[in-house]
Amino acid sequence: MRFLHFILPALAEAAAVDPNATGPELQGAGSWLTLLIWILPLALMYVILIVPQRRKEKKQREKINSAIVGDQIITIGGMTGKIVNIKDDEITFETSIERTKITIKKWAIKDVIKPIEA
């Protein structure tokens, strides 16, 4: 039981309540603190880890969806090429000097490079 006094004082305090107590004494004054101990780290983890990742994914999706014919792409497999056709969720691009055409799904695109216009 001493272990609880060091880890979670609110739980240890709640365990030491008088068995003959009535009314407000049974409300567990430290219960909101215990709840806060669990909720605060989860909220911080959400704000620090999940929100930036969602922003990054949304930006990536917008970049892929704004790709047009003539843009250069890099796939998640490392292939590069120029977009020649876009159809629903598939993109056909040509790579190399022999103009090999490859069709892939949009989710397989890592990066879209827009050509520099003069």
C-alpha positions as CSV (number, residue, x, y, z in Angstrom):
1,M,0.0,0.0,0.0
2,R,3.0,2.3,0.6
3,F,3.7,2.0,-3.1
4,L,0.5,3.9,-3.9
5,H,1.5,6.8,-1.7
6,F,4.4,7.6,-4.0
7,I,2.8,6.9,-7.3
8,L,-0.8,8.1,-7.0
9,P,-1.4,10.0,-3.8
10,A,-5.1,10.6,-4.7
11,L,-5.7,6.8,-4.9
12,A,-3.9,6.1,-1.7
13,E,-6.0,8.8,0.0
14,A,-9.2,7.4,-1.4
15,A,-8.2,3.9,0.0
16,A,-7.7,5.4,3.5
17,V,-11.3,6.7,3.8
18,D,-13.0,5.9,7.1
19,P,-15.5,3.0,6.6
20,N,-18.0,4.8,8.9
21,A,-17.9,8.1,7.0
22,T,-21.1,9.6,5.6
23,G,-22.1,12.3,3.2
24,P,-19.4,14.7,1.8
25,E,-16.6,12.5,3.3
26,L,-17.5,9.8,0.8
27,Q,-17.4,12.1,-2.2
28,G,-13.7,11.4,-2.8
29,A,-12.2,14.9,-3.0
30,G,-9.1,13.6,-4.8
31,S,-11.0,11.8,-7.6
32,W,-11.0,14.8,-9.9
33,L,-7.3,15.1,-9.4
34,T,-6.9,11.4,-10.3
35,L,-8.9,11.9,-13.4
36,L,-6.8,14.9,-14.4
37,I,-3.6,12.9,-13.9
38,W,-4.9,10.5,-16.7
39,I,-6.5,13.1,-19.0
40,L,-3.8,15.7,-19.1
41,P,-1.0,13.4,-20.5
42,L,-3.4,12.0,-23.1
43,A,-4.4,15.5,-24.2
44,L,-0.8,16.6,-24.4
45,M,0.1,13.6,-26.5
46,Y,-2.7,14.3,-28.9
47,V,-1.7,17.9,-29.3
48,I,2.0,17.2,-29.7
49,L,1.9,14.0,-31.8
50,I,-1.4,13.6,-33.6
51,V,-2.4,17.1,-34.7
52,P,0.9,17.9,-36.6
53,Q,0.8,14.5,-38.3
54,R,-2.8,15.2,-39.5
55,R,-1.8,18.6,-40.8
56,K,1.2,17.0,-42.7
57,E,-1.0,14.3,-44.2
58,K,-3.7,16.9,-45.3
59,K,-1.0,19.0,-46.9
60,Q,0.4,15.9,-48.7
61,R,-3.1,14.9,-49.9
62,E,-3.8,18.4,-51.3
63,K,-0.5,18.4,-53.1
64,I,-1.2,15.0,-54.7
65,N,-4.7,16.0,-55.7
66,S,-3.5,19.2,-57.3
67,A,-1.1,17.4,-59.6
68,I,-1.7,18.0,-63.3
69,V,-0.4,16.5,-66.5
70,G,3.2,17.6,-67.0
71,D,4.2,17.6,-63.3
72,Q,7.1,15.5,-62.2
73,I,6.3,12.9,-59.5
74,I,8.3,10.7,-57.1
75,T,6.7,7.4,-56.0
76,I,7.1,5.8,-52.6
77,G,9.2,3.2,-54.4
78,G,11.6,5.8,-55.7
79,M,10.6,5.9,-59.3
80,T,10.4,9.3,-60.9
81,G,8.7,10.5,-64.0
82,K,6.4,13.0,-65.8
83,I,2.6,12.7,-65.5
84,V,0.9,11.9,-68.8
85,N,-2.6,10.9,-67.7
86,I,-4.8,11.2,-64.6
87,K,-7.9,9.1,-64.2
88,D,-9.8,9.0,-61.0
89,D,-7.4,7.5,-58.4
90,E,-4.8,6.4,-60.9
91,I,-1.9,8.3,-62.5
92,T,0.0,7.2,-65.6
93,F,3.5,8.6,-65.8
94,E,6.4,8.1,-68.2
95,T,9.9,7.5,-67.1
96,S,13.3,7.1,-68.7
97,I,14.5,7.9,-72.2
98,E,12.4,5.0,-73.7
99,R,9.3,6.7,-72.4
100,T,8.1,3.7,-70.4
101,K,4.6,4.3,-69.1
102,I,3.6,3.2,-65.7
103,T,0.2,3.4,-64.0
104,I,0.0,3.7,-60.2
105,K,-2.5,4.6,-57.6
106,K,-2.5,8.2,-56.2
107,W,-1.7,6.9,-52.7
108,A,1.7,5.6,-54.0
109,I,2.9,9.1,-54.8
110,K,5.5,10.5,-52.4
111,D,6.0,14.0,-53.9
112,V,4.8,16.2,-56.7
113,I,7.3,18.6,-58.3
114,K,5.7,21.4,-60.2
115,P,7.6,22.6,-63.3
116,I,9.2,26.1,-63.1
117,E,7.4,28.5,-65.3
118,A,9.3,31.4,-66.8
